């Protein structure tokens, strides 16, 4: 997992099933936390033969929305919401 590799070796994963509301469709919220708050998530442009660098690009392509924020001074969380259908 990228969070473990780039987040100082410690990472957390949480999955939350959300019901549809007037403001948001039903979906699964995926939350990944790590201990590298200064490393901002960014979409990379890997070479055609590269075996890495596409993780966030896949998240963007498959999710309804995504984002990130700092949880504490030493921790950040990246999240996305995946559709149920």
CORFENDA-V244995 format. One record per run of one state. SS is the DSSP state (hx for helix, st for strand, lp for the rest). FROM is the first residue (numbers start at 0). TO is the last residue. If there is no record, write none. Layout:
BEGIN
ss;from;to
SS;FROM;TO
SS;FROM;TO
END
This chain:
BEGIN
ss;from;to
lp;0;0
hx;1;5
lp;6;9
st;10;17
lp;18;25
st;26;33
lp;34;53
hx;54;61
st;62;71
lp;72;73
st;74;82
lp;83;84
END
